[in-house]
Amino acid sequence: MNRLTRLLSLLLVLLTFIVLPLRAQDQPPPTDESGLDAVAGTPIPLPTRGARPASFLIAENDRAQLHFFFQVLPQGTTDLMRVVGNDIANARALFLGDLIDFFPIEDDFYGLIATGMEQATGRENALAVYVTFTDGTRATLEANVEIVQGSFIRQQVTLAPDKGYLLDTETEQNELARLESIISGYEQERRWDETGFQLPIPAALTSPFGAFRTFNGTLNTRHTGWDIRTTLGQPVLASAAGRVVFAGTLPIRGNYVLIDHGYGVFTGYAHFSTTHVTRGLDVEKGQVIGTTGDTGRTSGPHFHWELAGNGDWVDSVQFVEMWVP
């Protein structure tokens, strides 16, 4: 009898751990639109900016040096360059057809280098850095950047019949073209501060950046950001200080906000139920810009967060973890 009592007590304890969290949320923890649980290996604590890494010399002349903070550049990632020297007025790079302006921090100049998730891999990717000195003279530092294959998963996604109209290829292409016309812009103003960037919701990551997705067995696409586990009406925070350059409704992203942080860095926030900002508004890091919802191409409470660098969608989590001055 005592043994039976102990077994019943143990069963009650187990039920307490299982049932109480569900009651607290009134429903099982939601997943992303693919129905996936949180990504295995989501860091605990959640991603935050790392310590400053060591840089190494990659090119130099008698007045300036170019340093990299990376060895190779995987598809869909961002990293950092630094130009040091005496009497430097400014620096600008040309890489993969894009101009990259360096921003000054104390006596050094830093530039963000990024590559899209579909960029061809290879060792011979020419980088030219044009340095202008205070006396008006110029110098060029040249190097090659090796681009390596990124780590991307494949997903089968099922969308409810009432949102099947959002599986139109032209609808998706038009939305991307509209956003890419904005993220290709470039403001020479560093709006983020020395604390870097943060997750907009401090919760588990679900569907990862760059995933090859097939919707309802018909539409093949790529995931331009990360999904973060959420419930309806949860506050969404600005990842860093910046200026709102889009606040409106899009077919796939639903109620959407896009923030320009300067020097080619933009963060996007999708599927809001309510939006608390308007275009042209300056926001601070951690400011509430809206609440999570179920608008756009979703099948339940859903939050999609993306980041662009130099006109390409890049891994937003990797960017948060990167040391940026």
N, C-alpha and C positions, 0 to 999 in steps of 0.2 A: 504493500500500500504506500509506504514511504517513497519507494522508487517511482511509482506512478505519479505521486504528488510532485516529485522533483522534475519529472519529465513535463508535466503540465505547466509548471512554473517556467521552465526553460522555453517552452513553446510560447507562452505569453510574452516573455521578454523579446523573443525574435519577432513576434507580430508587432510589438511596440515600435521596433526600429523600422519595420517595413511600412506600417500603416501611417504613423504620425507624420512623416515628411509629406506623404501624399495629401493628407488633410490640410497641412499648412499651405499647400499650393492649390487645393481644390481640384487638382488634376495631375496626372503623371508629368514629370518634367518634359517639356516639349523638345522636339528635335528640329533640325533644319528641314528644308523642303525635300531633301532626299530621303528623309526618314532615318538619317544616321544618328547614332548616339555621339557623345563627345569624342573628339579625336583622341585615340590612344596616345598617351605620352604628353598630353597637355601639361606644360610645366606648372608645378606647384612650388612656390607662388607663381602667379601668372606672369607672362612676359613683361619685362621692364628693361630699360636701357642698361647695357653692359658697361664695364669699365673701359677707359680709353686703351685701345690696343697699341702695340708697337707699330711704327711705320718703318718703311725701308726705302732707301734711295733707288730711284728707277732711271733718272736722267738728270744731267746737269750741264751747265756751262760756267763761265767764269763769274757770273753774277746771280744765278738763281739755280735752285734745285727743285726737282719734282719727286715727291714721295707718294707711295701707295700705302694704304692700310689693308690691302688684300693681295692675295696671290693670283686667284682666278675669280671670274665673275660668272656665277651660275645664271642660267636663264631666269628672268623674272625677279632679279634682285637688284639692290642698290648698294653702293659702297662709297668710300671717301678717298679723295686725293688732297694733297697739300703742296703748296708752292712756298718756298722760303727763300729769302735773300735780302739784300739791302736796297733801300730806295725803290721798292716795287709800288707802282701806282694801282695796277689792277692785273688780273689774269683771266683768260678765257680759253676754253678748250673746244676742239672740234672732234666729235666722236660719233660714228655711225650716221653722219649727216646732220647731227644736232649740235648747236652751239650751247656750251655750258659756261655760265658766268660763275666765277669764284667769289666767295664772300669773305670779307676781312674779319679776322678775330685777332685782336692785339696786333702783332707784327707779321702774322702769317695769313695766307689766303687758302680757303678750303673750297673744294668743288665736289658736288655729288655726281657720281657716274652710275647710270642705270641701263638695264637691258630688258627688253620685253620678253614675255614668256615663250614667244615663238621665234625669237632671234636665232639665226643660224649659229651653230657652234664652230669653234676653230681658234687657232692661235694667232692668226694674222689679222688683227682688227686695229687699224692704225688710230693712234691718239696723238693729236698735236695740241700743245698748250702754248698759247701766245701770251707772253709776258710783256707788259709795258712798264717802263721805269719813269720815275718822277722827272727825269730830264728829257722825256719824250722819245727816247730810244726804245727799241723792241728786240726781243729775242724769242726763239721758238725752241721748245723742248719736245722731243718726239719719243714715242714708245709704242709697244704693241700690247694689247689686252687680250688675254685668253678667255674666251667664253665657253663654258662647259654646260653639259645638259643638266636641267633642273630635275627635281624629284616631284613628279606629279602623279596623282592617282586617277583611276577611272570610276565614274559613278553612273548608275542607272537611276533616273529620277522619274517618279510618277506624279503627274499633275492632275488635279480634279477636272472632270469634264467641263464644268462651268468656266474654267479658265483656259480651255483649250485654244481659244483664239490668240493667246499669247505665245503659242508655239510657231508663230509665223516668222520665217527667216528675215523677211524685209523689215518687220517691226523691230527685231533685235538689231539689225544693222543700222537702221535709222537712229535708234536711240544711242548706240555706240558712237556713231558719227557726230551726233549733236554734242555728246560729252567730250569727245576727242577734240572738237573744235575749241573747247574751253581749256582743257588740260594741256594743250599745246602752247598756251600763253605763258609768258615769262615775266615776272615782276622782280626787279632787282631790289627787293626789300626782304630781309630776313625777319619774319614775324614771330617765329617760335623763339623760346628763350633757352637758357643754358640747361634746363631740366629735360629737354627733348620732348618726345611724344609718348602718349599713353593709350591703353585700350579705352574705347569709348564706353564699354560696359565691363566691369570686373567679374567676368563669368567664363565658364568653360568654352573652349573653341569647338566648333563642329566642322562643317564642310570646309576643306582647306583651299587656299589660293591655287589657281592654275589647274584645277581638276578638269579632266576631259569628261564632259557631261553629255549624256544622251537622255533627252526628255521624251517620255512615252514611246520610246523606240524609234523616234522619227527625227527629232531635231538634235544635231550635234553642235555643242558650243563649249566655250571655256569659261571657268569661274574666275572673275576678275578681282575677287577679294576673298575675305574670310567671313564665315558665319559664326555668330556668337550665340550661345544658348540664352534664351530670354523667355519672359512671359509678357502678356499684353500690358501695355502702359508703363513699362519700366523706363526711367529717365536715361537719356543718351547724352554723353558728355563730349564736348569738343576735344579731339586728341591733342591739340596744341593751339596756341593763339593764331589767329588768321582773319581773313575777310571772306564773308559768304559771297560766292559768285553765282550760285544757283540755289533757289529754294522754290520747288514746285512739284508737279506731278508728272511722272513718266510711266509709260505702259508697263514696263517690266520691273523697274525699281520702285514703283509706287510713289508715295510722298518721299521726296528725296532732297538732301542738302549736300552741297559741294563747297568746301572751304579751301581757299588759296592761302598757303602758308609762306609763299615767296620762294624764289629761286627754283621754280619748276615743281614744287611739292604741293599736291592737292590731296585732301581726304574726302571720301564720299560716304554717306550714311543713308541707308535705304529702308523702305517699308514702314515709315513712320505712321502712327495713328494721328498724332498731332505734331505740328512743327512750330517751334517757338522763335524762329529767326526769319529774317527777310533778306533778300539780296542787297548787298552793299553794307551790311552790318558787320562791324568788327567784333570778334568774340575772343574771349580769354580761354586758356587751357582749363579744362574741367567745367566750363560753363554748360548748363543744360540747354541743348539745342532742340529737343523734342522728346517724344515718348514712342516706344516701340509699338508696332502694329501688325497689320495683316493686309497691307495694300500692295498692289502689283502682282508679280508672278510668285505667289506663295500658296501654301496649303495649310496655314496655321500661323500663330504668332512667330515672327521671324525677324532676324536682324542681320543685314549684310553690310559689311564695312570694307571699303577699298581705299587704295592709295595709288597715286600716280606720281612718277618721277620723270622729268624731261619728256613728257608726252606719252609715256608707256605705263600701263597698269603693272604694278610691281607688288611683291609680297609685303603687305602692310605689317604683319607680325615680325618679319625679319627686319623691317625698318625700325620698328619700336625697339627691338633688341640691339640695334646698332648704335654705337656711340656716335653722336652728332654734336658738334660744338654749337 
